C-alpha cells in the first residue's frame, strides 16, 4: 500500500536534521560528538545517515524476530494428538484465572 503525499514541493526548503552538522550528514552519536566530527569523512554529494550501535542491534533483533516461526508446530501437533485421542484435559481453574486476569486488565 502506498500513500500519496500532497502539498509537498521539491522546491520547499527542508529543515536540517537534528544531530546533523548542517550539510545533510548525520553523525554517529555512539562515537561521541568530538571524535565523530574529527574523524568524519568529507561530505558526499548525497545525504548520509550513520546508525548508532543500539540502532544496529535493533535491526538484528528485528531480523531475528521476522525469521522466527509464528506458530510452534510441535506444540500444535501434540495438542491435536491429545485432543484426537481424548487425553487432553482442560484445567478449568487456570482458564478461570486467566479470564479474570484479562478482565482486570481491561479496567
C-alpha positions in Angstrom: 0.0 0.0 0.0 1.3 3.4 -0.9 0.2 6.8 0.4 0.4 9.8 -1.8 1.9 12.9 -0.1 0.2 16.1 -1.3 1.2 19.7 -0.8 4.9 18.9 -1.0 7.2 20.5 -3.4 10.9 19.7 -4.0 11.4 23.5 -4.1 10.4 23.8 -0.5 13.3 24.1 1.9 13.9 21.1 4.1 14.7 21.7 7.8 18.1 20.4 9.0 18.0 17.1 10.8 18.6 17.2 14.5 22.1 15.9 15.1 23.3 16.9 11.7 26.1 19.3 11.0 24.1 21.4 8.6 25.4 19.8 5.4 23.0 16.8 5.4 25.4 14.5 7.1 24.2 12.9 10.4 26.9 12.0 12.8 27.1 8.7 14.7 26.2 9.5 18.3 27.8 6.3 19.6 31.2 7.7 18.7 30.8 11.0 20.7 30.4 14.4 19.1 34.1 15.4 19.1 35.6 12.2 17.8 32.8 11.8 15.2 33.3 15.3 13.9 37.1 14.9 13.8 37.2 11.6 12.1 34.2 12.1 9.8 35.0 11.8 6.1 34.4 14.7 3.8 30.7 15.2 3.0 29.5 13.3 -0.1 27.1 14.7 -2.8 24.1 13.0 -1.2 22.7 12.8 2.3 24.1 10.1 4.5 22.9 8.5 7.7 25.0 6.7 10.2 23.3 4.4 12.7 24.2 4.1 16.4 25.2 0.8 17.9 21.8 0.4 19.5 20.1 1.0 16.1 22.2 -1.7 14.6 21.3 -4.0 17.4 17.6 -3.3 16.9 18.0 -4.1 13.2 19.5 -7.5 14.1 16.7 -8.2 16.6 14.0 -7.2 14.1 15.5 -9.6 11.5 15.7 -12.5 14.0 12.0 -11.9 15.0 11.0 -11.7 11.4 12.6 -15.1 10.7 11.1 -16.8 13.8 8.1 -19.0 13.1 4.8 -17.6 14.2 3.4 -21.0 15.3 5.1 -23.6 17.4 4.2 -26.5 15.1 5.5 -29.2 17.5 3.2 -27.9 20.3 0.2 -27.7 17.9 0.8 -31.3 16.7 1.0 -32.5 20.3 -2.2 -30.7 21.2 -4.1 -32.1 18.2 -2.9 -35.6 19.1 -4.1 -35.2 22.7 -7.5 -33.8 21.6 -8.0 -36.6 19.0 -7.0 -39.3 21.5 -9.2 -37.9 24.2 -6.4 -37.4 26.7 -6.4 -33.6 26.6 -7.8 -32.2 29.9 -8.8 -28.6 30.4 -7.7 -27.0 33.7 -10.9 -25.1 34.5 -9.3 -23.2 37.4 -6.4 -22.0 35.2 -8.9 -20.9 32.4 -11.0 -19.0 35.0 -7.9 -17.3 36.5 -6.8 -16.1 33.0 -10.3 -14.9 32.2 -10.3 -12.9 35.5 -6.8 -11.5 34.8 -7.9 -10.4 31.3 -11.0 -8.7 32.7 -8.9 -6.9 35.4 -6.5 -5.6 32.7 -9.4 -4.1 30.7 -10.4 -1.9 33.6 
